[in-house]
Amino acid sequence: MSDRLGYVTSETIYLPAVVANGTTITIQTGTAALFAGAPNAATHRTLATLGSGASYAVSGLAQGEVLSVQGYTDFTYQIILSEPSLPEPPGTGVASALVTGTCTGSPCPLGASVSVHAVVWPAAEAVDHWIGYTASEAMFLPSELANGAVISVDSGTAMLFAGFSGSVDHRVLATLSGSNSYVVQGLAPGEVLSVRSGEGFTYQIDLPTPQLPPEPDEDEDEESLASASVSGACVGSPCPYGPSVSAHALVWPSSAQPLHRWLGYSLSSGAYLPSRVANGTFVMLDSGSATLYAGLPTHSNHRPLATLSAGGSYFVQGLASGEVLSVQSSAAFTYRIDVPQMPPVPPGGESMESVAASWRCETFGCNNSPDWNGTVINWPYWSAYSDNARTGDQLRTVYSSSGALLYPYMGPWANGCEVTVTSGTALIVEWQRGSNVWREKWLGPGDTHVINLTAPEDGVLIESDDWQGGFSVSVRNCTPQPLP
């Protein structure tokens, strides 16, 4: 391709994704950067910056994106093009059905009847009702089956919706067409999934095997644990509920590496359990009452999953990546829990690849402030922060290109880490968390830096800007530790 936005280049410098994926670029002399994005996008993301002798195998470009290789000065290169794979012929999936909803109750805001082309779910647990309407087919899939489902549209276009059966407004999860796929996650208990269109389409679905909750432990000798009064002190921003907060809460075992941070508050105990451990957790109350909440640690409003009283239990599933679980009450309660085994800590000393990152402003005063883009080394969620704890529109939370939370801000345990850059260019930032003052150290391939925090410094970030592109490092004497 030789055109992008309103410009026509003198040569064909843009390679479509269907050929670019699988292509290997080798820079023989000079330096060049690889960029990818949609032809009508104002900015393209940096895939890699290559020097003499360096190679890059292109992968992961989305349908419709293009690849270009550019440099400020002359460079020579070698390319090995992939063999383009032809798309599957349309119509290979299951045909959607024309589903009619008849008003059998209240409310019925769309009239006496409504019709739509939709996926009809094969699961016996699928439901056929939405607000006051009863559908001719079971087009609504409960969240316990929908979470983890993979939906592909082979021909036509369809939209995925999620919400409660009694709610008029369902949110849009994705719009699919042309063999695009979507993995469903994050639906709350009680929500349902539907896939609909104004016209017919064909699709394929892969439903997960439902995970059954464990049977309650009948061992009478098992100890019932008491909730704790957990307090939170404002040490950053935002702190919308004043200088301190408190509640009776379930304190998760330290082996599960719970989080001690919510918004700008630092908690006295680990009351927030990350989703990759929380999913599959079983909670039972022996006395009192408590509510289970789920949400992102950077959001003030967490949704209630269930309210339990003595003898009640709940099996946690469907929490999205980056979310946390808490169990809270206004009064003391006792409980028993069964928490899955904590995933292993990534071993130290191995090469670590950077990931593309966006620093997003999410506070009220952002005024549509643009994202900051770059690449970072991402650490286990229990050992690093996802935000920089600064103020105003400088307060930024870090997300991946897929929208998942990243945790690049290392804690005090970073002191003494030896970092060696194995490819690309990296920036080591040593600073006091939340401040506007820091020290920088740029490193190229083969360069080594030993992190030496000087009071009041208590954090480190390993990053690069979006022009420099991806990089990799190896670390020594660097073991992630839980945040204080």
Disulfide bonds with the S-S distance in Angstrom:
Cys103-Cys108 2.08
Cys234-Cys239 2.06
Cys361-Cys366 1.79
Cys417-Cys478 2.13
